[in-house]
């Protein structure tokens, strides 16, 4: 059986989907799509709800890095942030 490549993880309450290791957007996992950001993050394991919180009706991502991005990492950081905006909670 061939599954539709557009299928995604159903996040529900965000307590089951692994933020870095489950495929939530087109392509690979976040740690595969953004290896440098993954290496910079201070938290490498956890479910989706551990990486953000609700502010009223708006989900706010909270991704902590061990250190600021170098200039050459800023483009990947911006792509990562835009990718997160496309994840519907």
PDB file of N, CA, C and O in Angstrom, chain B, residues numbered from 101:
ATOM      1  N   UNK B 101       0.846  -1.180   0.000  1.00  0.00           N
ATOM      2  CA  UNK B 101       0.000   0.000   0.000  1.00  0.00           C
ATOM      3  C   UNK B 101       0.892   1.244   0.000  1.00  0.00           C
ATOM      4  O   UNK B 101       1.796   1.368   0.826  1.00  0.00           O
ATOM      5  N   UNK B 102       0.636   2.138  -0.909  1.00  0.00           N
ATOM      6  CA  UNK B 102       1.376   3.392  -0.972  1.00  0.00           C
ATOM      7  C   UNK B 102       0.559   4.443  -0.240  1.00  0.00           C
ATOM      8  O   UNK B 102      -0.615   4.663  -0.537  1.00  0.00           O
ATOM      9  N   UNK B 103       1.205   5.085   0.721  1.00  0.00           N
ATOM     10  CA  UNK B 103       0.508   6.129   1.478  1.00  0.00           C
ATOM     11  C   UNK B 103       0.773   7.473   0.839  1.00  0.00           C
ATOM     12  O   UNK B 103       1.831   7.692   0.249  1.00  0.00           O
ATOM     13  N   UNK B 104      -0.168   8.354   0.952  1.00  0.00           N
ATOM     14  CA  UNK B 104      -0.055   9.701   0.414  1.00  0.00           C
ATOM     15  C   UNK B 104       1.085  10.426   1.125  1.00  0.00           C
ATOM     16  O   UNK B 104       1.106  10.486   2.355  1.00  0.00           O
ATOM     17  N   UNK B 105       2.033  10.976   0.364  1.00  0.00           N
ATOM     18  CA  UNK B 105       3.174  11.673   0.944  1.00  0.00           C
ATOM     19  C   UNK B 105       2.780  12.951   1.664  1.00  0.00           C
ATOM     20  O   UNK B 105       3.577  13.512   2.416  1.00  0.00           O
ATOM     21  N   UNK B 106       1.557  13.416   1.441  1.00  0.00           N
ATOM     22  CA  UNK B 106       1.121  14.646   2.095  1.00  0.00           C
ATOM     23  C   UNK B 106       0.582  14.400   3.498  1.00  0.00           C
ATOM     24  O   UNK B 106       0.256  15.352   4.207  1.00  0.00           O
ATOM     25  N   UNK B 107       0.484  13.151   3.905  1.00  0.00           N
ATOM     26  CA  UNK B 107      -0.016  12.861   5.252  1.00  0.00           C
ATOM     27  C   UNK B 107       0.957  13.415   6.288  1.00  0.00           C
ATOM     28  O   UNK B 107       2.169  13.402   6.077  1.00  0.00           O
ATOM     29  N   UNK B 108       0.438  13.888   7.379  1.00  0.00           N
ATOM     30  CA  UNK B 108       1.245  14.480   8.442  1.00  0.00           C
ATOM     31  C   UNK B 108       0.820  13.904   9.780  1.00  0.00           C
ATOM     32  O   UNK B 108      -0.190  13.208   9.880  1.00  0.00           O
ATOM     33  N   UNK B 109       1.584  14.196  10.780  1.00  0.00           N
ATOM     34  CA  UNK B 109       1.252  13.800  12.136  1.00  0.00           C
ATOM     35  C   UNK B 109       0.057  14.619  12.611  1.00  0.00           C
ATOM     36  O   UNK B 109       0.007  15.830  12.391  1.00  0.00           O
ATOM     37  N   UNK B 110      -0.891  13.975  13.253  1.00  0.00           N
ATOM     38  CA  UNK B 110      -1.989  14.699  13.888  1.00  0.00           C
ATOM     39  C   UNK B 110      -1.499  15.071  15.280  1.00  0.00           C
ATOM     40  O   UNK B 110      -1.236  14.199  16.108  1.00  0.00           O
ATOM     41  N   UNK B 111      -1.380  16.349  15.527  1.00  0.00           N
ATOM     42  CA  UNK B 111      -0.748  16.796  16.763  1.00  0.00           C
ATOM     43  C   UNK B 111      -1.653  16.706  17.987  1.00  0.00           C
ATOM     44  O   UNK B 111      -1.163  16.512  19.099  1.00  0.00           O
ATOM     45  N   UNK B 112      -2.952  16.842  17.803  1.00  0.00           N
ATOM     46  CA  UNK B 112      -3.853  16.789  18.951  1.00  0.00           C
ATOM     47  C   UNK B 112      -3.432  17.781  20.014  1.00  0.00           C
ATOM     48  O   UNK B 112      -3.319  18.975  19.735  1.00  0.00           O
ATOM     49  N   UNK B 113      -3.199  17.311  21.222  1.00  0.00           N
ATOM     50  CA  UNK B 113      -2.764  18.172  22.326  1.00  0.00           C
ATOM     51  C   UNK B 113      -1.264  18.435  22.288  1.00  0.00           C
ATOM     52  O   UNK B 113      -0.749  19.212  23.092  1.00  0.00           O
ATOM     53  N   UNK B 114      -0.569  17.799  21.370  1.00  0.00           N
ATOM     54  CA  UNK B 114       0.872  18.008  21.249  1.00  0.00           C
ATOM     55  C   UNK B 114       1.680  17.229  22.253  1.00  0.00           C
ATOM     56  O   UNK B 114       2.864  17.508  22.444  1.00  0.00           O
ATOM     57  N   UNK B 115       1.062  16.249  22.906  1.00  0.00           N
ATOM     58  CA  UNK B 115       1.784  15.503  23.927  1.00  0.00           C
ATOM     59  C   UNK B 115       2.313  14.154  23.438  1.00  0.00           C
ATOM     60  O   UNK B 115       2.944  13.423  24.202  1.00  0.00           O
ATOM     61  N   UNK B 116       2.060  13.820  22.169  1.00  0.00           N
ATOM     62  CA  UNK B 116       2.526  12.541  21.637  1.00  0.00           C
ATOM     63  C   UNK B 116       3.557  12.707  20.510  1.00  0.00           C
ATOM     64  O   UNK B 116       4.479  11.901  20.384  1.00  0.00           O
ATOM     65  N   UNK B 117       3.397  13.741  19.707  1.00  0.00           N
ATOM     66  CA  UNK B 117       4.306  13.961  18.579  1.00  0.00           C
ATOM     67  C   UNK B 117       5.635  14.518  19.068  1.00  0.00           C
ATOM     68  O   UNK B 117       5.671  15.508  19.800  1.00  0.00           O
ATOM     69  N   UNK B 118       6.726  13.879  18.661  1.00  0.00           N
ATOM     70  CA  UNK B 118       8.064  14.356  19.023  1.00  0.00           C
ATOM     71  C   UNK B 118       8.428  15.525  18.114  1.00  0.00           C
ATOM     72  O   UNK B 118       8.398  15.404  16.889  1.00  0.00           O
ATOM     73  N   UNK B 119       8.769  16.647  18.717  1.00  0.00           N
ATOM     74  CA  UNK B 119       9.039  17.874  17.967  1.00  0.00           C
ATOM     75  C   UNK B 119      10.122  17.680  16.911  1.00  0.00           C
ATOM     76  O   UNK B 119       9.910  18.044  15.754  1.00  0.00           O
ATOM     77  N   UNK B 120      11.253  17.128  17.265  1.00  0.00           N
ATOM     78  CA  UNK B 120      12.381  17.017  16.347  1.00  0.00           C
ATOM     79  C   UNK B 120      12.359  15.761  15.486  1.00  0.00           C
ATOM     80  O   UNK B 120      12.925  15.768  14.392  1.00  0.00           O
ATOM     81  N   UNK B 121      11.721  14.675  15.944  1.00  0.00           N
ATOM     82  CA  UNK B 121      11.850  13.381  15.271  1.00  0.00           C
ATOM     83  C   UNK B 121      10.653  12.926  14.451  1.00  0.00           C
ATOM     84  O   UNK B 121      10.792  11.999  13.653  1.00  0.00           O
ATOM     85  N   UNK B 122       9.488  13.534  14.609  1.00  0.00           N
ATOM     86  CA  UNK B 122       8.319  13.157  13.814  1.00  0.00           C
ATOM     87  C   UNK B 122       8.185  14.087  12.613  1.00  0.00           C
ATOM     88  O   UNK B 122       8.478  15.279  12.702  1.00  0.00           O
ATOM     89  N   UNK B 123       7.742  13.533  11.496  1.00  0.00           N
ATOM     90  CA  UNK B 123       7.546  14.338  10.280  1.00  0.00           C
ATOM     91  C   UNK B 123       6.258  15.140  10.446  1.00  0.00           C
ATOM     92  O   UNK B 123       5.170  14.567  10.513  1.00  0.00           O
ATOM     93  N   UNK B 124       6.382  16.457  10.511  1.00  0.00           N
ATOM     94  CA  UNK B 124       5.215  17.326  10.683  1.00  0.00           C
ATOM     95  C   UNK B 124       4.988  18.230   9.484  1.00  0.00           C
ATOM     96  O   UNK B 124       3.907  18.797   9.328  1.00  0.00           O
ATOM     97  N   UNK B 125       5.990  18.368   8.647  1.00  0.00           N
ATOM     98  CA  UNK B 125       5.886  19.206   7.455  1.00  0.00           C
ATOM     99  C   UNK B 125       6.410  18.395   6.279  1.00  0.00           C
ATOM    100  O   UNK B 125       6.958  17.309   6.471  1.00  0.00           O
ATOM    101  N   UNK B 126       6.248  18.910   5.068  1.00  0.00           N
ATOM    102  CA  UNK B 126       6.734  18.189   3.894  1.00  0.00           C
ATOM    103  C   UNK B 126       8.203  17.846   4.028  1.00  0.00           C
ATOM    104  O   UNK B 126       9.003  18.662   4.486  1.00  0.00           O
ATOM    105  N   UNK B 127       8.547  16.647   3.631  1.00  0.00           N
ATOM    106  CA  UNK B 127       9.949  16.258   3.627  1.00  0.00           C
ATOM    107  C   UNK B 127      10.325  15.402   4.809  1.00  0.00           C
ATOM    108  O   UNK B 127       9.673  14.399   5.099  1.00  0.00           O
ATOM    109  N   UNK B 128      11.362  15.796   5.481  1.00  0.00           N
ATOM    110  CA  UNK B 128      11.954  15.018   6.553  1.00  0.00           C
ATOM    111  C   UNK B 128      11.529  15.550   7.922  1.00  0.00           C
ATOM    112  O   UNK B 128      10.649  16.404   8.030  1.00  0.00           O
ATOM    113  N   UNK B 129      12.165  15.035   8.941  1.00  0.00           N
ATOM    114  CA  UNK B 129      11.937  15.547  10.285  1.00  0.00           C
ATOM    115  C   UNK B 129      12.617  16.908  10.401  1.00  0.00           C
ATOM    116  O   UNK B 129      13.456  17.261   9.572  1.00  0.00           O
ATOM    117  N   UNK B 130      12.257  17.663  11.421  1.00  0.00           N
ATOM    118  CA  UNK B 130      12.881  18.977  11.612  1.00  0.00           C
ATOM    119  C   UNK B 130      14.383  18.849  11.847  1.00  0.00           C
ATOM    120  O   UNK B 130      15.153  19.687  11.378  1.00  0.00           O
ATOM    121  N   UNK B 131      14.811  17.806  12.570  1.00  0.00           N
ATOM    122  CA  UNK B 131      16.255  17.673  12.820  1.00  0.00           C
ATOM    123  C   UNK B 131      17.008  17.306  11.546  1.00  0.00           C
ATOM    124  O   UNK B 131      18.199  17.600  11.434  1.00  0.00           O
ATOM    125  N   UNK B 132      16.333  16.663  10.574  1.00  0.00           N
ATOM    126  CA  UNK B 132      16.972  16.354   9.293  1.00  0.00           C
ATOM    127  C   UNK B 132      16.941  17.556   8.356  1.00  0.00           C
ATOM    128  O   UNK B 132      17.906  17.803   7.633  1.00  0.00           O
ATOM    129  N   UNK B 133      15.847  18.300   8.361  1.00  0.00           N
ATOM    130  CA  UNK B 133      15.733  19.480   7.502  1.00  0.00           C
ATOM    131  C   UNK B 133      16.590  20.645   7.994  1.00  0.00           C
ATOM    132  O   UNK B 133      17.068  21.450   7.194  1.00  0.00           O
ATOM    133  N   UNK B 134      16.783  20.734   9.306  1.00  0.00           N
ATOM    134  CA  UNK B 134      17.522  21.856   9.904  1.00  0.00           C
ATOM    135  C   UNK B 134      18.586  21.337  10.869  1.00  0.00           C
ATOM    136  O   UNK B 134      18.493  21.574  12.073  1.00  0.00           O
ATOM    137  N   UNK B 135      19.599  20.629  10.353  1.00  0.00           N
ATOM    138  CA  UNK B 135      20.590  20.006  11.241  1.00  0.00           C
ATOM    139  C   UNK B 135      21.385  21.009  12.077  1.00  0.00           C
ATOM    140  O   UNK B 135      21.725  20.725  13.226  1.00  0.00           O
ATOM    141  N   UNK B 136      21.677  22.160  11.520  1.00  0.00           N
ATOM    142  CA  UNK B 136      22.453  23.142  12.288  1.00  0.00           C
ATOM    143  C   UNK B 136      21.617  23.721  13.428  1.00  0.00           C
ATOM    144  O   UNK B 136      22.130  23.915  14.530  1.00  0.00           O
ATOM    145  N   UNK B 137      20.355  23.994  13.181  1.00  0.00           N
ATOM    146  CA  UNK B 137      19.486  24.507  14.234  1.00  0.00           C
ATOM    147  C   UNK B 137      19.317  23.447  15.315  1.00  0.00           C
ATOM    148  O   UNK B 137      19.338  23.758  16.506  1.00  0.00           O
ATOM    149  N   UNK B 138      19.151  22.192  14.895  1.00  0.00           N
ATOM    150  CA  UNK B 138      19.041  21.101  15.863  1.00  0.00           C
ATOM    151  C   UNK B 138      20.294  21.029  16.732  1.00  0.00           C
ATOM    152  O   UNK B 138      20.196  20.817  17.940  1.00  0.00           O
ATOM    153  N   UNK B 139      21.461  21.203  16.135  1.00  0.00           N
ATOM    154  CA  UNK B 139      22.701  21.144  16.921  1.00  0.00           C
ATOM    155  C   UNK B 139      22.825  22.320  17.883  1.00  0.00           C
ATOM    156  O   UNK B 139      23.473  22.206  18.923  1.00  0.00           O
ATOM    157  N   UNK B 140      22.207  23.449  17.543  1.00  0.00           N
ATOM    158  CA  UNK B 140      22.277  24.639  18.397  1.00  0.00           C
ATOM    159  C   UNK B 140      21.237  24.661  19.514  1.00  0.00           C
ATOM    160  O   UNK B 140      21.397  25.382  20.499  1.00  0.00           O
ATOM    161  N   UNK B 141      20.173  23.873  19.365  1.00  0.00           N
ATOM    162  CA  UNK B 141      19.092  23.948  20.340  1.00  0.00           C
ATOM    163  C   UNK B 141      19.526  23.406  21.698  1.00  0.00           C
ATOM    164  O   UNK B 141      20.345  22.493  21.793  1.00  0.00           O
ATOM    165  N   UNK B 142      18.962  23.984  22.726  1.00  0.00           N
ATOM    166  CA  UNK B 142      19.298  23.539  24.078  1.00  0.00           C
ATOM    167  C   UNK B 142      18.450  22.348  24.501  1.00  0.00           C
ATOM    168  O   UNK B 142      18.784  21.678  25.478  1.00  0.00           O
ATOM    169  N   UNK B 143      17.365  22.068  23.790  1.00  0.00           N
ATOM    170  CA  UNK B 143      16.489  20.953  24.128  1.00  0.00           C
ATOM    171  C   UNK B 143      16.295  20.087  22.887  1.00  0.00           C
ATOM    172  O   UNK B 143      15.652  20.501  21.922  1.00  0.00           O
ATOM    173  N   UNK B 144      16.857  18.884  22.922  1.00  0.00           N
ATOM    174  CA  UNK B 144      16.847  18.019  21.753  1.00  0.00           C
ATOM    175  C   UNK B 144      15.768  16.941  21.790  1.00  0.00           C
ATOM    176  O   UNK B 144      15.582  16.227  20.805  1.00  0.00           O
ATOM    177  N   UNK B 145      15.062  16.811  22.898  1.00  0.00           N
ATOM    178  CA  UNK B 145      13.997  15.816  23.015  1.00  0.00           C
ATOM    179  C   UNK B 145      12.784  16.444  23.673  1.00  0.00           C
ATOM    180  O   UNK B 145      12.898  17.266  24.582  1.00  0.00           O
ATOM    181  N   UNK B 146      11.633  16.039  23.195  1.00  0.00           N
ATOM    182  CA  UNK B 146      10.404  16.505  23.811  1.00  0.00           C
ATOM    183  C   UNK B 146       9.256  16.509  22.828  1.00  0.00           C
ATOM    184  O   UNK B 146       9.449  16.519  21.612  1.00  0.00           O
ATOM    185  N   UNK B 147       8.062  16.501  23.377  1.00  0.00           N
ATOM    186  CA  UNK B 147       6.879  16.543  22.524  1.00  0.00           C
ATOM    187  C   UNK B 147       6.613  17.991  22.106  1.00  0.00           C
ATOM    188  O   UNK B 147       7.167  18.934  22.670  1.00  0.00           O
ATOM    189  N   UNK B 148       5.766  18.132  21.120  1.00  0.00           N
ATOM    190  CA  UNK B 148       5.494  19.445  20.521  1.00  0.00           C
ATOM    191  C   UNK B 148       5.083  20.476  21.567  1.00  0.00           C
ATOM    192  O   UNK B 148       5.552  21.614  21.531  1.00  0.00           O
ATOM    193  N   UNK B 149       4.219  20.093  22.493  1.00  0.00           N
ATOM    194  CA  UNK B 149       3.718  21.093  23.450  1.00  0.00           C
ATOM    195  C   UNK B 149       4.800  21.631  24.386  1.00  0.00           C
ATOM    196  O   UNK B 149       4.579  22.630  25.070  1.00  0.00           O
ATOM    197  N   UNK B 150       5.960  20.986  24.425  1.00  0.00           N
ATOM    198  CA  UNK B 150       7.068  21.476  25.246  1.00  0.00           C
ATOM    199  C   UNK B 150       7.869  22.572  24.543  1.00  0.00           C
ATOM    200  O   UNK B 150       8.798  23.131  25.126  1.00  0.00           O
ATOM    201  N   UNK B 151       7.518  22.880  23.304  1.00  0.00           N
ATOM    202  CA  UNK B 151       8.250  23.870  22.519  1.00  0.00           C
ATOM    203  C   UNK B 151       7.433  25.114  22.219  1.00  0.00           C
ATOM    204  O   UNK B 151       7.740  25.854  21.284  1.00  0.00           O
ATOM    205  N   UNK B 152       6.410  25.344  22.997  1.00  0.00           N
ATOM    206  CA  UNK B 152       5.609  26.534  22.794  1.00  0.00           C
ATOM    207  C   UNK B 152       4.469  26.585  23.782  1.00  0.00           C
ATOM    208  O   UNK B 152       4.352  25.736  24.666  1.00  0.00           O
ATOM    209  N   UNK B 153       3.623  27.599  23.621  1.00  0.00           N
ATOM    210  CA  UNK B 153       2.465  27.748  24.509  1.00  0.00           C
ATOM    211  C   UNK B 153       1.414  28.611  23.813  1.00  0.00           C
ATOM    212  O   UNK B 153       1.697  29.302  22.835  1.00  0.00           O
ATOM    213  N   UNK B 154       0.214  28.550  24.339  1.00  0.00           N
ATOM    214  CA  UNK B 154      -0.883  29.347  23.804  1.00  0.00           C
ATOM    215  C   UNK B 154      -0.856  30.734  24.420  1.00  0.00           C
ATOM    216  O   UNK B 154      -0.669  30.890  25.626  1.00  0.00           O
ATOM    217  N   UNK B 155      -1.042  31.730  23.583  1.00  0.00           N
ATOM    218  CA  UNK B 155      -1.216  33.109  24.012  1.00  0.00           C
ATOM    219  C   UNK B 155      -2.590  33.515  23.490  1.00  0.00           C
ATOM    220  O   UNK B 155      -2.719  34.024  22.376  1.00  0.00           O
ATOM    221  N   UNK B 156      -3.617  33.283  24.311  1.00  0.00           N
ATOM    222  CA  UNK B 156      -4.988  33.446  23.834  1.00  0.00           C
ATOM    223  C   UNK B 156      -5.289  32.329  22.854  1.00  0.00           C
ATOM    224  O   UNK B 156      -5.229  31.152  23.211  1.00  0.00           O
ATOM    225  N   UNK B 157      -5.617  32.694  21.610  1.00  0.00           N
ATOM    226  CA  UNK B 157      -5.894  31.697  20.569  1.00  0.00           C
ATOM    227  C   UNK B 157      -4.730  31.504  19.608  1.00  0.00           C
ATOM    228  O   UNK B 157      -4.890  30.879  18.560  1.00  0.00           O
ATOM    229  N   UNK B 158      -3.562  32.035  19.954  1.00  0.00           N
ATOM    230  CA  UNK B 158      -2.405  31.967  19.065  1.00  0.00           C
ATOM    231  C   UNK B 158      -1.314  31.120  19.710  1.00  0.00           C
ATOM    232  O   UNK B 158      -0.934  31.344  20.859  1.00  0.00           O
ATOM    233  N   UNK B 159      -0.811  30.134  18.946  1.00  0.00           N
ATOM    234  CA  UNK B 159       0.293  29.311  19.419  1.00  0.00           C
ATOM    235  C   UNK B 159       1.602  30.053  19.195  1.00  0.00           C
ATOM    236  O   UNK B 159       1.884  30.490  18.079  1.00  0.00           O
ATOM    237  N   UNK B 160       2.398  30.198  20.237  1.00  0.00           N
ATOM    238  CA  UNK B 160       3.698  30.868  20.169  1.00  0.00           C
ATOM    239  C   UNK B 160       4.790  29.834  20.377  1.00  0.00           C
ATOM    240  O   UNK B 160       4.869  29.206  21.433  1.00  0.00           O
ATOM    241  N   UNK B 161       5.633  29.659  19.366  1.00  0.00           N
ATOM    242  CA  UNK B 161       6.754  28.736  19.477  1.00  0.00           C
ATOM    243  C   UNK B 161       7.822  29.337  20.381  1.00  0.00           C
ATOM    244  O   UNK B 161       8.050  30.546  20.371  1.00  0.00           O
ATOM    245  N   UNK B 162       8.475  28.479  21.165  1.00  0.00           N
ATOM    246  CA  UNK B 162       9.559  28.915  22.047  1.00  0.00           C
ATOM    247  C   UNK B 162      10.711  27.926  21.897  1.00  0.00           C
ATOM    248  O   UNK B 162      10.767  26.908  22.588  1.00  0.00           O
ATOM    249  N   UNK B 163      11.620  28.240  20.991  1.00  0.00           N
ATOM    250  CA  UNK B 163      12.762  27.376  20.714  1.00  0.00           C
ATOM    251  C   UNK B 163      14.000  28.057  21.274  1.00  0.00           C
ATOM    252  O   UNK B 163      14.379  29.139  20.824  1.00  0.00           O
ATOM    253  N   UNK B 164      14.624  27.428  22.250  1.00  0.00           N
ATOM    254  CA  UNK B 164      15.802  28.007  22.899  1.00  0.00           C
ATOM    255  C   UNK B 164      17.078  27.454  22.276  1.00  0.00           C
ATOM    256  O   UNK B 164      17.214  26.250  22.057  1.00  0.00           O
ATOM    257  N   UNK B 165      18.003  28.358  21.998  1.00  0.00           N
ATOM    258  CA  UNK B 165      19.302  27.967  21.463  1.00  0.00           C
ATOM    259  C   UNK B 165      20.362  28.116  22.539  1.00  0.00           C
ATOM    260  O   UNK B 165      20.254  28.975  23.415  1.00  0.00           O
ATOM    261  N   UNK B 166      21.391  27.274  22.471  1.00  0.00           N
ATOM    262  CA  UNK B 166      22.496  27.337  23.434  1.00  0.00           C
ATOM    263  C   UNK B 166      23.311  28.619  23.275  1.00  0.00           C
ATOM    264  O   UNK B 166      23.889  29.121  24.238  1.00  0.00           O
ATOM    265  N   UNK B 167      23.348  29.137  22.061  1.00  0.00           N
ATOM    266  CA  UNK B 167      24.099  30.360  21.778  1.00  0.00           C
ATOM    267  C   UNK B 167      23.449  31.063  20.593  1.00  0.00           C
ATOM    268  O   UNK B 167      22.705  30.443  19.833  1.00  0.00           O
ATOM    269  N   UNK B 168      23.723  32.344  20.434  1.00  0.00           N
ATOM    270  CA  UNK B 168      23.158  33.068  19.290  1.00  0.00           C
ATOM    271  C   UNK B 168      23.677  32.495  17.969  1.00  0.00           C
ATOM    272  O   UNK B 168      24.758  31.907  17.917  1.00  0.00           O
ATOM    273  N   UNK B 169      22.908  32.672  16.927  1.00  0.00           N
ATOM    274  CA  UNK B 169      23.314  32.213  15.594  1.00  0.00           C
ATOM    275  C   UNK B 169      24.418  33.113  15.053  1.00  0.00           C
ATOM    276  O   UNK B 169      24.406  34.327  15.256  1.00  0.00           O
ATOM    277  N   UNK B 170      25.373  32.495  14.358  1.00  0.00           N
ATOM    278  CA  UNK B 170      26.352  33.266  13.604  1.00  0.00           C
ATOM    279  C   UNK B 170      25.652  33.797  12.357  1.00  0.00           C
ATOM    280  O   UNK B 170      24.582  33.311  11.989  1.00  0.00           O
ATOM    281  N   UNK B 171      26.245  34.781  11.716  1.00  0.00           N
ATOM    282  CA  UNK B 171      25.638  35.358  10.509  1.00  0.00           C
ATOM    283  C   UNK B 171      25.311  34.294   9.470  1.00  0.00           C
ATOM    284  O   UNK B 171      24.254  34.347   8.842  1.00  0.00           O
ATOM    285  N   UNK B 172      26.209  33.330   9.284  1.00  0.00           N
ATOM    286  CA  UNK B 172      25.991  32.305   8.262  1.00  0.00           C
ATOM    287  C   UNK B 172      24.882  31.320   8.649  1.00  0.00           C
ATOM    288  O   UNK B 172      24.432  30.547   7.803  1.00  0.00           O
ATOM    289  N   UNK B 173      24.436  31.331   9.905  1.00  0.00           N
ATOM    290  CA  UNK B 173      23.360  30.451  10.359  1.00  0.00           C
ATOM    291  C   UNK B 173      21.991  31.137  10.333  1.00  0.00           C
ATOM    292  O   UNK B 173      20.961  30.476  10.464  1.00  0.00           O
ATOM    293  N   UNK B 174      21.983  32.437  10.168  1.00  0.00           N
ATOM    294  CA  UNK B 174      20.735  33.197  10.239  1.00  0.00           C
ATOM    295  C   UNK B 174      19.736  32.816   9.153  1.00  0.00           C
ATOM    296  O   UNK B 174      18.531  32.812   9.402  1.00  0.00           O
ATOM    297  N   UNK B 175      20.210  32.497   7.965  1.00  0.00           N
ATOM    298  CA  UNK B 175      19.297  32.110   6.889  1.00  0.00           C
ATOM    299  C   UNK B 175      18.573  30.801   7.250  1.00  0.00           C
ATOM    300  O   UNK B 175      17.366  30.682   7.040  1.00  0.00           O
ATOM    301  N   UNK B 176      19.309  29.825   7.792  1.00  0.00           N
ATOM    302  CA  UNK B 176      18.668  28.571   8.186  1.00  0.00           C
ATOM    303  C   UNK B 176      17.709  28.803   9.361  1.00  0.00           C
ATOM    304  O   UNK B 176      16.633  28.207   9.411  1.00  0.00           O
ATOM    305  N   UNK B 177      18.094  29.660  10.293  1.00  0.00           N
ATOM    306  CA  UNK B 177      17.209  29.982  11.415  1.00  0.00           C
ATOM    307  C   UNK B 177      15.901  30.604  10.913  1.00  0.00           C
ATOM    308  O   UNK B 177      14.822  30.258  11.395  1.00  0.00           O
ATOM    309  N   UNK B 178      15.999  31.522   9.945  1.00  0.00           N
ATOM    310  CA  UNK B 178      14.804  32.168   9.388  1.00  0.00           C
ATOM    311  C   UNK B 178      13.943  31.151   8.655  1.00  0.00           C
ATOM    312  O   UNK B 178      12.720  31.180   8.791  1.00  0.00           O
ATOM    313  N   UNK B 179      14.541  30.257   7.886  1.00  0.00           N
ATOM    314  CA  UNK B 179      13.784  29.198   7.195  1.00  0.00           C
ATOM    315  C   UNK B 179      13.092  28.292   8.208  1.00  0.00           C
ATOM    316  O   UNK B 179      11.949  27.884   8.003  1.00  0.00           O
ATOM    317  N   UNK B 180      13.779  27.982   9.290  1.00  0.00           N
ATOM    318  CA  UNK B 180      13.219  27.154  10.358  1.00  0.00           C
ATOM    319  C   UNK B 180      11.997  27.840  10.972  1.00  0.00           C
ATOM    320  O   UNK B 180      10.957  27.208  11.154  1.00  0.00           O
ATOM    321  N   UNK B 181      12.121  29.121  11.288  1.00  0.00           N
ATOM    322  CA  UNK B 181      11.010  29.865  11.880  1.00  0.00           C
ATOM    323  C   UNK B 181       9.808  29.921  10.915  1.00  0.00           C
ATOM    324  O   UNK B 181       8.664  29.794  11.350  1.00  0.00           O
ATOM    325  N   UNK B 182      10.059  30.106   9.634  1.00  0.00           N
ATOM    326  CA  UNK B 182       8.971  30.135   8.651  1.00  0.00           C
ATOM    327  C   UNK B 182       8.310  28.759   8.538  1.00  0.00           C
ATOM    328  O   UNK B 182       7.096  28.658   8.358  1.00  0.00           O
ATOM    329  N   UNK B 183       9.101  27.725   8.643  1.00  0.00           N
ATOM    330  CA  UNK B 183       8.578  26.365   8.606  1.00  0.00           C
ATOM    331  C   UNK B 183       7.640  26.142   9.791  1.00  0.00           C
ATOM    332  O   UNK B 183       6.577  25.542   9.635  1.00  0.00           O
ATOM    333  N   UNK B 184       8.024  26.619  10.965  1.00  0.00           N
ATOM    334  CA  UNK B 184       7.180  26.474  12.158  1.00  0.00           C
ATOM    335  C   UNK B 184       5.850  27.209  11.988  1.00  0.00           C
ATOM    336  O   UNK B 184       4.815  26.749  12.470  1.00  0.00           O
ATOM    337  N   UNK B 185       5.882  28.331  11.314  1.00  0.00           N
ATOM    338  CA  UNK B 185       4.643  29.084  11.083  1.00  0.00           C
ATOM    339  C   UNK B 185       3.628  28.274  10.280  1.00  0.00           C
ATOM    340  O   UNK B 185       2.424  28.502  10.392  1.00  0.00           O
ATOM    341  N   UNK B 186       4.107  27.331   9.472  1.00  0.00           N
ATOM    342  CA  UNK B 186       3.220  26.517   8.633  1.00  0.00           C
ATOM    343  C   UNK B 186       2.677  25.299   9.372  1.00  0.00           C
ATOM    344  O   UNK B 186       1.831  24.585   8.833  1.00  0.00           O
ATOM    345  N   UNK B 187       3.138  25.048  10.578  1.00  0.00           N
ATOM    346  CA  UNK B 187       2.632  23.923  11.367  1.00  0.00           C
ATOM    347  C   UNK B 187       1.392  24.413  12.110  1.00  0.00           C
ATOM    348  O   UNK B 187       1.459  25.347  12.910  1.00  0.00           O
ATOM    349  N   UNK B 188       0.290  23.783  11.840  1.00  0.00           N
ATOM    350  CA  UNK B 188      -0.977  24.184  12.464  1.00  0.00           C
ATOM    351  C   UNK B 188      -1.202  23.402  13.743  1.00  0.00           C
ATOM    352  O   UNK B 188      -1.208  22.171  13.734  1.00  0.00           O
ATOM    353  N   UNK B 189      -1.384  24.109  14.829  1.00  0.00           N
ATOM    354  CA  UNK B 189      -1.643  23.497  16.129  1.00  0.00           C
ATOM    355  C   UNK B 189      -3.120  23.603  16.428  1.00  0.00           C
ATOM    356  O   UNK B 189      -3.571  23.151  17.480  1.00  0.00           O
TER     357      UNK B 189
END
